[in-house]
Amino acid sequence: MEPIADVSATRRCPRCESPLGENEPEGLCSRCFLEAGMAAAPETPGAAPDALPERYEVLQEDGGGLYRARDRETGAVVCVQMAAGPVADFEACAEALTRLDHPSLPRVLSSGEAAGRPYVVTEYVEGQRLSQVRLPAREALRVAEQVCAALGHAHDRGARLGRIDADAVRVDAQGRAHVVKVVPG
């Protein structure tokens, strides 16, 4: 009878070749699993900073139409999210976003249109993009549960969110996931 080989040392993620931990199921590592599960359409170009409303001073472009900005009226740091183009029935969509009240979704502060493109202003969430965080399997599942709960909350209130991928989610210093991209289109 042949001895059973120890495969735990050789199990690797087929996408990124990183070793699979003992708590990770057969298949993808936690990062690749989350990216594959949340990936959608290709990245759409964001708005040019000069298309942002005058009230907001751009501090940093976060990609995908998201801007860290300072509200010139209040001094608050906010996130301005520009849609890639026109959004059908944007007023109804923006109104639905204001009904969201979930710990994994930023609070919507205002909305409007600038340079022919809809935008939403939300609280700015400090944290790292999920695409930049390496999580153990249990933590990845906890983050996935938080993201799913946020998406379910939005869906139940008729809000259509933007493309959700690992760059649309931030993980804060306490380890909580936040879906930061809320503008559809």
N, C-alpha and C positions, 0 to 999 in steps of 0.2 A: 504494500500500500504506500502511495506517495504522500509525503508530508504536505499539509495545506500551506500554501504560500501566504505570507503576510502582505496583503495588498494595501494596508492602510498607509504605508510609506510611499506607495507609488500612485495613489489616486490623485488625479489632477483634473482641473477644470478644462474641458475641451476648447473653451474660447480663449482664455487668457493664460492657461498653463500653470496657474497658481495651485499650490497643494490644497486639497480638500481636507478640512478639519474633520475630526471624528464625529462632530455633531451635524455636519452638513450632509444632506442626502446625496445619493448617487446623482451625478449630473453636473450642473453648474455650481460655481462658488456663489456665495451670497450676493456679491456685487453684480456678477453677470446675471444672476437670477433676477435681481431687481431691475436691472437695465433692460433685460429681455421682456420682463412683465410689464414695464411701464413705457417702453419705447412706442412711438407712434410715427407720425409723418416726419419727413425731414425738416430740419431747422428752417424757419422762415426768417427773412431779414427783418431786423428791428427798424424802428423809426430813427431818422436822423435827429440829433439833439435840437436842431433849430425848429423841428416840428412840434416840440413840446410846448405846452402852454407857458406863456411869459411868467406866470406866477412861480414857476419851479426852476431852480438853479441845479443843473446836472452836476452831481459830485462824482458819479461813476456809472459807466455803462455796464450792466450785468449780462447783456446778450439777450437775444430773443425778444427784443422790444421792452425789456425791463431796465429801468433807470433808478439808481439811488439818487435822490434829489433832496434839496432843502426847499421847504415851503417858505417863500420870501415874506409871506404875511404872518406866519406863526413861528417861524424858525425851526419847526419840527423836521426831522429827517423822515422822508416818506419814500415809497416805491411808486413810481409812475409807470404804468403798463400801457404801452401802445399796441393796438391791434395792427396786424400786418396789412390790413385793408379794411374796406367797409364791412360791417357786420349787420346782417339782416336783423331788423327789429332791435337795434342796440339799446334803445331806451328801456324796453321791457327787460332785456338782459341785464342792464346796469341796475335796474330796480330790484331784480331778483337777487343780485349779488349783495345788495344792502341788507337783505333779510338773513344773511348767513351769520351765525353766531356759534363758532366751533373753535376749540383750542388749537386745532391744526390748520386753521384758515386765518389769514390776516383780515382785520376789520377794514371794510371799504369806507373811505373818507369822502370821496367825491368822484364824479365822472363827467365826461363831456366829449367834445370833439375839437381837434386842433389839426390844421392843415388837411382837412378832409378825412382824418383818421380818428376813430373812437379811442378814448383812453379812460383808464380807471386809476384812481389814486388810492393806495392802501397803506396800512402801517408798514414800516420797514422791519423785516425780521432779520436780526443778526444771526449768523450761523454759516456753516459750510454747505455747499451744494452736496446733495447726496452722491452725485457722481464723483466727488473728491474724497468721500469717506469710505474707509474699509471697515465693515462691520462683521462681527461673528454672526453665525447663523441665527441664534436666538434674538440678537438685537435687530438684525435685518427683518426678521418676522414681526417684531414689535413695531418697527418703523412702517412696514407694509400694512399692518393692522391700522395704524394711525392714519395713513394716507387713504386707505379704503374707507375708514369711518368718515373722514373729511369729504371724500367724493360722494359717499352715500348721503351725507347731510346736505350737500349742495344739490344733488339730484332730487332729493325729497322736497326741496323748496323751489324747484324749477330753474335752478341756475345752471347755465352751460359754462363749463370752465374751459380754459385754453388747453393746448396740448400738454399732457402730463408725461414727463419723462424724468430721469434722475437729475436734470438741471432745473426742473421746475419745483423741486423739493429741497428745502434747507433743513439741516439738523442743527438745533440750537445747543448752547453750552450744557443744558440739562438733558440732552439726548432726545428731545421731543422733535418730531417731524412736523414741518409746516409746508403745505402746498402754497407756494408763493405766486405762481402764475395763474391768475384767475380770468384774464381777458380772453374770450374766444376769438377765433379767426386767425 
